[in-house]
């Protein structure tokens, strides 16, 4: 079964001067234009392609990489507005429509917006929406504390950073536990702290407790070994410098350095940290 707006692996059934045709099952043969056909492609080969609608609303294949597939959230830049809605660049030759009815506020050209890509049931077209609640699952997540998840930040509130988790649940990173550069549209990994009774998730940017420190200890030692036993960072370094290399908070970094120092695996000097062999 062909999945519109997603990747499919299809078989080449016919070659032509302007491309190759792929077996599209219930959609018939689907064209992959010449500019996207891999070199030495033959009839019978299987190709991984993205299936969507071209500017003539015909189903077509491409080997271009979209910034989001149907069912996913992404931050996409608005590249135009007309009488039917706004258009965002999703990495393909045809821009993606966000109808006015799917906008929370009027979108402006040149600005990035988090959207959810979906297939409109009435028209069958692939479009995007800024009205997220209807795409969030009503079921309680099958997740537990400590599970690693993928998130995208959709809003910033007084409490913290509101996120969509694994493309289907609401989550929150509290301000007091946030570090690094967080902004609307950023995608990152997080860890489940709590699954609330309403199905929403409290999130953390690091593993909890000892597991977090152990992971960072291993990472520091591995990077020290790769860098010849020295890193120009120590417990006096700025939070931004620490985050840029280790994606962790300064507090966790200092605690981890203390543990490694007590184990005599490193020594801490004014210019940085040294590996002790």
C-alpha positions in Angstrom: 0.0 0.0 0.0 1.4 3.4 -1.1 1.8 5.9 1.7 1.4 9.5 0.4 3.6 12.1 2.0 6.0 9.4 3.2 8.9 7.3 2.0 8.1 4.1 0.0 10.3 1.5 -1.6 9.0 0.9 -5.1 10.0 -1.2 -8.1 11.0 0.3 -11.4 8.7 -1.1 -14.1 9.4 1.1 -17.1 12.1 3.5 -18.4 11.4 6.6 -20.4 13.4 9.5 -21.8 12.1 11.8 -19.0 12.5 9.4 -16.1 11.4 6.0 -14.9 8.0 4.7 -13.8 7.6 3.0 -10.5 4.9 0.4 -9.5 2.5 2.5 -7.5 0.0 -0.3 -6.8 -3.5 1.2 -6.5 -2.2 4.6 -7.9 -0.8 3.0 -11.1 2.6 3.8 -12.4 4.3 6.8 -10.6 6.9 8.9 -12.4 10.4 9.5 -11.0 11.8 12.4 -13.1 15.2 11.9 -14.7 17.0 14.4 -12.4 16.2 12.2 -9.4 16.9 8.8 -11.0 20.1 7.2 -9.6 22.8 6.3 -12.1 22.6 2.8 -13.7 19.0 2.3 -12.6 17.3 -0.7 -14.4 13.8 -2.2 -14.7 13.3 -4.4 -11.6 15.4 -2.2 -9.3 13.9 -1.1 -6.0 14.2 2.6 -5.1 13.4 4.4 -1.9 11.5 7.5 -2.9 9.2 10.1 -1.3 5.7 10.2 -2.8 3.7 13.5 -3.0 1.8 15.7 -5.3 3.5 18.0 -7.9 2.3 21.4 -9.0 -0.3 19.8 -11.3 -1.6 17.8 -8.4 -0.4 14.6 -10.0 1.2 11.9 -7.8 5.0 12.0 -8.3 8.2 10.5 -6.8 11.4 12.2 -5.7 14.7 11.3 -4.1 14.8 14.7 -2.5 14.6 14.8 1.3 11.6 16.6 2.8 12.0 18.4 6.1 8.9 16.5 7.4 6.7 13.6 6.4 3.0 13.1 6.9 2.5 12.6 10.6 5.5 14.6 11.7 6.0 18.1 13.3 8.7 20.5 12.0 9.7 24.1 12.0 9.3 25.4 8.4 9.8 28.8 7.0 6.9 30.6 5.4 7.8 31.6 1.8 4.5 33.1 0.6 0.9 34.0 1.4 -2.1 34.1 -1.0 -5.9 34.0 -0.9 -6.0 30.4 0.3 -3.4 30.3 2.9 0.4 30.4 3.6 3.0 28.3 2.0 6.1 26.8 3.8 9.3 25.4 2.4 9.5 21.7 3.3 12.6 21.0 1.2 10.8 19.9 -2.0 10.2 21.7 -5.3 6.6 22.3 -4.5 5.9 24.3 -1.3 3.4 23.0 1.4 0.1 24.8 2.0 -1.1 25.8 5.4 -4.7 26.8 4.8 -6.1 29.8 6.7 -8.4 27.5 8.5 -5.4 25.6 10.0 -3.6 28.7 11.3 -3.8 29.9 14.9 -2.8 33.4 13.8 -2.1 34.8 10.3 1.3 33.6 9.2 3.8 36.0 7.7 6.3 35.5 4.9 9.9 35.0 6.0 9.1 33.7 9.5 9.5 30.1 10.7 6.5 28.2 12.2 6.0 24.8 13.8 3.5 22.9 11.7 2.2 19.3 11.6 2.1 17.7 8.1 -1.0 15.6 7.4 -3.3 14.4 4.6 -6.6 16.3 4.4 -9.4 13.7 4.3 -11.7 15.8 2.2 -9.3 16.7 -0.7 -6.7 13.9 -0.2 -4.0 16.6 -0.5 -0.9 16.9 1.7 -1.1 20.0 3.8 0.1 21.4 7.1 -1.6 22.7 10.2 -0.8 25.0 13.2 -3.8 23.6 15.2 -2.0 20.8 17.1 -4.5 19.5 19.6 -6.4 17.5 17.1 -3.3 15.5 16.2 -2.4 14.7 19.9 -3.3 11.3 21.1 -6.1 10.9 23.7 -4.5 7.7 25.0 -2.1 7.7 27.9 1.5 7.3 26.6 3.0 3.9 27.0 6.1 5.5 28.4 7.8 5.4 31.8 10.2 7.5 33.8 13.7 7.4 32.2 12.5 6.7 28.7 14.3 8.7 26.0 12.0 10.5 23.6 12.2 12.9 20.7 10.6 16.4 21.1 10.0 19.6 19.3 9.3 22.8 21.2 6.0 24.4 20.1 5.5 27.2 22.7 7.1 29.0 25.6 5.0 29.5 28.7 5.5 30.9 32.2 6.1 27.3 33.3 8.6 26.4 30.7 8.9 24.9 27.2 5.8 23.1 25.8 6.8 20.2 23.5 5.2 17.6 21.2 6.7 14.3 22.2 7.3 11.5 19.6 4.9 13.4 17.3 1.8 12.4 19.4 1.9 13.6 23.1 2.2 16.9 25.0 5.2 17.4 27.3 6.8 20.2 29.3 10.4 21.1 30.1 10.2 23.3 33.2 12.1 26.6 33.1 14.1 25.7 36.3 15.4 22.5 34.7 16.2 24.0 31.2 19.7 24.8 30.0 21.3 25.4 26.6 19.6 27.4 23.9 16.0 26.4 23.7 13.6 28.0 21.3 10.3 27.4 19.4 10.9 24.9 16.6 14.0 23.2 18.2 14.1 19.4 17.9 16.0 17.5 20.6 16.1 14.4 22.8 14.7 14.4 26.3 13.9 12.0 29.1 10.5 11.3 30.7 10.4 12.4 34.3 6.7 11.8 35.0 3.7 10.5 33.1 0.8 12.6 34.5 -2.7 11.3 35.1 -3.9 13.5 32.2 -1.5 11.8 29.8 0.9 14.8 29.6 4.6 14.3 30.2 7.1 16.1 32.5 10.4 16.0 30.7 14.1 16.4 31.6 17.0 17.2 29.3 19.3 14.7 31.1 19.0 11.3 32.6 18.2 11.3 36.3 20.8 10.9 39.1 23.7 8.5 38.9 22.9 7.3 35.3 23.3 10.9 34.1 26.7 11.3 35.8 27.9 7.9 34.6 27.0 8.7 31.0 28.8 12.0 31.2 31.9 10.5 32.9 32.3 8.0 30.0 31.8 10.8 27.4 34.4 13.1 29.1 37.0 10.3 29.2 36.3 9.3 25.6 36.8 12.8 24.3 39.9 13.3 26.4 41.4 10.2 24.9 40.5 11.4 21.4 42.0 14.9 22.1 45.3 13.6 23.4 44.4 13.7 27.0 43.6 17.4 27.4 40.5 19.6 27.1 40.5 23.4 27.6 37.5 23.2 29.9 37.2 23.0 33.7 34.7 23.7 36.5 35.2 27.5 35.9 34.2 27.3 32.2 31.1 29.1 31.0 27.8 27.2 30.8 27.7 27.8 27.0 31.2 26.4 26.4 30.3 23.3 28.5 26.9 22.8 26.7 28.5 23.2 23.2 30.7 20.2 23.8 28.8 18.0 26.2 25.1 19.0 25.9 24.8 19.2 29.7 24.4 21.7 32.4 27.3 23.3 34.2 26.1 21.8 37.5 26.1 18.3 36.2 29.5 18.9 34.5 31.1 20.1 37.8 29.6 17.1 39.7 31.0 14.7 37.1 34.5 16.3 37.2 34.5 16.0 40.9 33.8 12.3 40.7 36.5 11.7 38.0 39.0 13.7 40.1 38.3 11.6 43.2 38.8 8.4 41.1 42.1 9.9 40.0 41.1 9.6 36.3 41.6 13.3 35.7 43.4 16.3 37.1 42.0 19.8 37.0 44.2 22.7 36.2 43.7 26.4 35.5 43.9 25.8 31.7 41.7 22.7 31.6 41.4 19.1 32.5 44.0 16.4 31.9 43.6 12.6 31.6 45.5 10.6 34.2 46.8 7.3 33.0 
